[in-house]
Amino acid sequence: MMEYLTNCTISTAEKIDAMVEHEENKELTYEELLEKVSQETLDRVFPWYVGVPNLSLESDYGVSYYKSYYENQPCVYVCHSCIEYIFVDDHCFF
């Protein structure tokens, strides 16, 4: 499973732009995201959804999910409030 690495407020614009503009950047469904990132990891990174009735990362219409490459490593990222939260294989940490 993939683990949280960083987000665009910590990374650099060049790295984020390269990830978002990568030719293999593709939008994912929530189900596809869960194939790569565990629900427990998502709950840890996005704790404000835990225990809130009628609101979840999946149901939030302002959130989208993608797969791409971050620093030439496969990644998935969640775009939440225009912040990209990046997840990579736990053995690929930089």
C-alpha positions as CSV (number, residue, x, y, z in Angstrom):
1,M,0.0,0.0,0.0
2,M,1.0,3.6,-0.5
3,E,1.8,6.0,2.3
4,Y,1.6,9.7,2.6
5,L,4.8,11.5,1.5
6,T,4.1,15.2,1.1
7,N,1.8,17.9,-0.2
8,C,2.1,20.9,-2.4
9,T,2.6,23.3,0.5
10,I,5.8,21.5,1.5
11,S,7.1,20.4,-1.9
12,T,8.2,22.7,-4.7
13,A,6.1,24.1,-7.6
14,E,8.4,22.5,-10.1
15,K,7.8,19.0,-8.6
16,I,4.1,19.5,-8.4
17,D,3.8,20.9,-11.9
18,A,5.8,18.0,-13.3
19,M,3.5,15.5,-11.5
20,V,0.2,17.2,-12.6
21,E,1.4,17.7,-16.1
22,H,2.9,14.3,-16.5
23,E,1.7,12.6,-19.7
24,E,0.5,9.6,-17.7
25,N,-1.5,11.7,-15.2
26,K,-5.0,10.1,-14.9
27,E,-8.0,10.7,-12.8
28,L,-9.1,7.8,-10.5
29,T,-12.3,6.8,-8.8
30,Y,-12.4,6.5,-5.1
31,E,-12.5,2.7,-5.4
32,E,-9.3,2.8,-7.5
33,L,-7.7,5.1,-4.8
34,L,-8.5,2.5,-2.1
35,E,-6.7,-0.1,-4.1
36,K,-3.5,1.9,-3.6
37,V,-4.0,3.7,-0.2
38,S,-5.7,2.2,2.8
39,Q,-8.7,3.7,4.4
40,E,-6.7,4.0,7.7
41,T,-4.0,6.0,5.9
42,L,-6.7,8.3,4.4
43,D,-8.3,8.7,7.8
44,R,-5.0,9.7,9.2
45,V,-4.2,12.3,6.5
46,F,-7.8,13.6,6.3
47,P,-9.0,13.3,10.0
48,W,-11.7,16.0,9.6
49,Y,-13.9,13.4,7.8
50,V,-13.7,10.7,10.5
51,G,-17.0,10.5,12.4
52,V,-18.8,13.3,10.5
53,P,-22.3,12.2,9.4
54,N,-23.1,12.6,5.7
55,L,-19.6,13.8,4.8
56,S,-16.6,11.7,3.6
57,L,-13.6,12.0,1.4
58,E,-15.5,10.0,-1.2
59,S,-18.7,12.1,-1.1
60,D,-17.0,15.5,-1.1
61,Y,-17.6,16.9,-4.5
62,G,-14.6,19.2,-4.3
63,V,-12.1,16.3,-4.0
64,S,-10.5,14.4,-6.8
65,Y,-8.0,11.5,-7.1
66,Y,-5.2,10.9,-9.6
67,K,-2.3,8.6,-10.4
68,S,0.9,10.0,-11.8
69,Y,4.6,10.3,-11.1
70,Y,6.3,12.4,-8.4
71,E,10.1,12.7,-8.9
72,N,9.9,9.9,-11.4
73,Q,8.3,7.5,-8.8
74,P,4.7,6.2,-9.3
75,C,2.3,8.0,-7.0
76,V,-1.3,8.7,-6.4
77,Y,-2.5,12.1,-5.1
78,V,-5.7,13.5,-3.7
79,C,-6.5,17.1,-4.7
80,H,-8.4,18.6,-1.7
81,S,-9.1,22.3,-1.6
82,C,-6.5,22.8,-4.3
83,I,-3.8,21.1,-2.3
84,E,-2.3,17.9,-3.7
85,Y,-1.6,15.3,-1.1
86,I,0.9,12.8,-2.5
87,F,1.2,9.1,-1.7
88,V,4.0,6.7,-2.8
89,D,4.9,3.1,-2.2
90,D,6.3,2.9,1.3
91,H,9.6,1.5,0.0
92,C,10.0,4.4,-2.4
93,F,10.4,7.2,0.2
94,F,13.0,9.7,-1.0
